Amino acid sequence: MTTVEKLELEHFKSAKSHVQEYCPNGTKIDCCRDLIERGMLQKKCDKIHFKRIIKPHTDCNHFEK
Protein backbone atom coordinates (compact mmCIF):
# COMPACT_ATOMS: atom_id res chain seq x y z
CA MET A 1 0.00 0.00 0.00
CA THR A 2 1.39 3.35 -0.97
CA THR A 3 1.56 6.40 1.26
CA VAL A 4 -1.15 8.12 -0.74
CA GLU A 5 -3.45 5.13 -0.31
CA LYS A 6 -2.80 5.10 3.44
CA LEU A 7 -3.60 8.82 3.66
CA GLU A 8 -6.83 8.34 1.69
CA LEU A 9 -7.79 5.43 3.94
CA GLU A 10 -7.26 7.52 7.07
CA HIS A 11 -9.17 10.44 5.54
CA PHE A 12 -12.30 8.40 4.83
CA LYS A 13 -12.15 6.27 7.96
CA SER A 14 -15.17 6.79 10.20
CA ALA A 15 -14.64 8.28 13.63
CA LYS A 16 -17.32 5.97 15.03
CA SER A 17 -16.32 2.48 14.08
CA HIS A 18 -18.95 0.66 16.12
CA VAL A 19 -22.29 -0.82 15.16
CA GLN A 20 -25.48 0.18 16.95
CA GLU A 21 -28.50 -2.07 17.40
CA TYR A 22 -32.14 -1.18 16.87
CA CYS A 23 -34.26 -1.23 20.01
CA PRO A 24 -36.79 -4.10 19.89
CA ASN A 25 -39.45 -1.71 21.28
CA GLY A 26 -39.32 0.49 18.19
CA THR A 27 -39.93 4.02 19.44
CA LYS A 28 -38.53 5.82 22.50
CA ILE A 29 -42.04 6.08 23.96
CA ASP A 30 -42.60 2.33 23.69
CA CYS A 31 -39.12 1.75 25.11
CA CYS A 32 -39.86 3.97 28.13
CA ARG A 33 -43.15 2.15 28.72
CA ASP A 34 -41.33 -1.18 28.65
CA LEU A 35 -38.66 0.07 31.08
CA ILE A 36 -41.38 1.33 33.45
CA GLU A 37 -43.20 -2.02 33.32
CA ARG A 38 -39.96 -3.84 34.14
CA GLY A 39 -39.10 -1.35 36.91
CA MET A 40 -35.93 -0.19 35.16
CA LEU A 41 -36.81 3.46 34.49
CA GLN A 42 -33.44 4.76 35.72
CA LYS A 43 -31.68 2.71 33.00
CA LYS A 44 -31.08 4.48 29.67
CA CYS A 45 -31.49 2.61 26.39
CA ASP A 46 -28.56 3.36 24.08
CA LYS A 47 -30.02 1.56 21.06
CA ILE A 48 -31.44 3.26 17.97
CA HIS A 49 -35.14 4.17 18.10
CA PHE A 50 -37.54 4.86 15.26
CA LYS A 51 -39.44 8.11 14.99
CA ARG A 52 -43.18 7.67 14.44
CA ILE A 53 -44.22 9.48 11.26
CA ILE A 54 -47.84 8.30 11.11
CA LYS A 55 -50.21 11.25 11.36
CA PRO A 56 -52.95 11.30 14.03
CA HIS A 57 -55.74 10.98 11.45
CA THR A 58 -54.27 7.76 9.96
CA ASP A 59 -56.26 4.58 10.60
CA CYS A 60 -53.67 2.14 11.98
CA ASN A 61 -56.03 -0.85 12.02
CA HIS A 62 -54.72 -1.87 8.58
CA PHE A 63 -51.11 -2.24 9.74
CA GLU A 64 -49.41 -5.37 11.00
CA LYS A 65 -48.46 -5.44 14.66
C-alpha positions as CSV (number, residue, x, y, z in Angstrom):
1,M,0.0,0.0,0.0
2,T,1.4,3.4,-1.0
3,T,1.6,6.4,1.3
4,V,-1.1,8.1,-0.7
5,E,-3.4,5.1,-0.3
6,K,-2.8,5.1,3.4
7,L,-3.6,8.8,3.7
8,E,-6.8,8.3,1.7
9,L,-7.8,5.4,3.9
10,E,-7.3,7.5,7.1
11,H,-9.2,10.4,5.5
12,F,-12.3,8.4,4.8
13,K,-12.2,6.3,8.0
14,S,-15.2,6.8,10.2
15,A,-14.6,8.3,13.6
16,K,-17.3,6.0,15.0
17,S,-16.3,2.5,14.1
18,H,-18.9,0.7,16.1
19,V,-22.3,-0.8,15.2
20,Q,-25.5,0.2,17.0
21,E,-28.5,-2.1,17.4
22,Y,-32.1,-1.2,16.9
23,C,-34.3,-1.2,20.0
24,P,-36.8,-4.1,19.9
25,N,-39.5,-1.7,21.3
26,G,-39.3,0.5,18.2
27,T,-39.9,4.0,19.4
28,K,-38.5,5.8,22.5
29,I,-42.0,6.1,24.0
30,D,-42.6,2.3,23.7
31,C,-39.1,1.7,25.1
32,C,-39.9,4.0,28.1
33,R,-43.2,2.1,28.7
34,D,-41.3,-1.2,28.7
35,L,-38.7,0.1,31.1
36,I,-41.4,1.3,33.5
37,E,-43.2,-2.0,33.3
38,R,-40.0,-3.8,34.1
39,G,-39.1,-1.3,36.9
40,M,-35.9,-0.2,35.2
41,L,-36.8,3.5,34.5
42,Q,-33.4,4.8,35.7
43,K,-31.7,2.7,33.0
44,K,-31.1,4.5,29.7
45,C,-31.5,2.6,26.4
46,D,-28.6,3.4,24.1
47,K,-30.0,1.6,21.1
48,I,-31.4,3.3,18.0
49,H,-35.1,4.2,18.1
50,F,-37.5,4.9,15.3
51,K,-39.4,8.1,15.0
52,R,-43.2,7.7,14.4
53,I,-44.2,9.5,11.3
54,I,-47.8,8.3,11.1
55,K,-50.2,11.2,11.4
56,P,-52.9,11.3,14.0
57,H,-55.7,11.0,11.5
58,T,-54.3,7.8,10.0
59,D,-56.3,4.6,10.6
60,C,-53.7,2.1,12.0
61,N,-56.0,-0.9,12.0
62,H,-54.7,-1.9,8.6
63,F,-51.1,-2.2,9.7
64,E,-49.4,-5.4,11.0
65,K,-48.5,-5.4,14.7
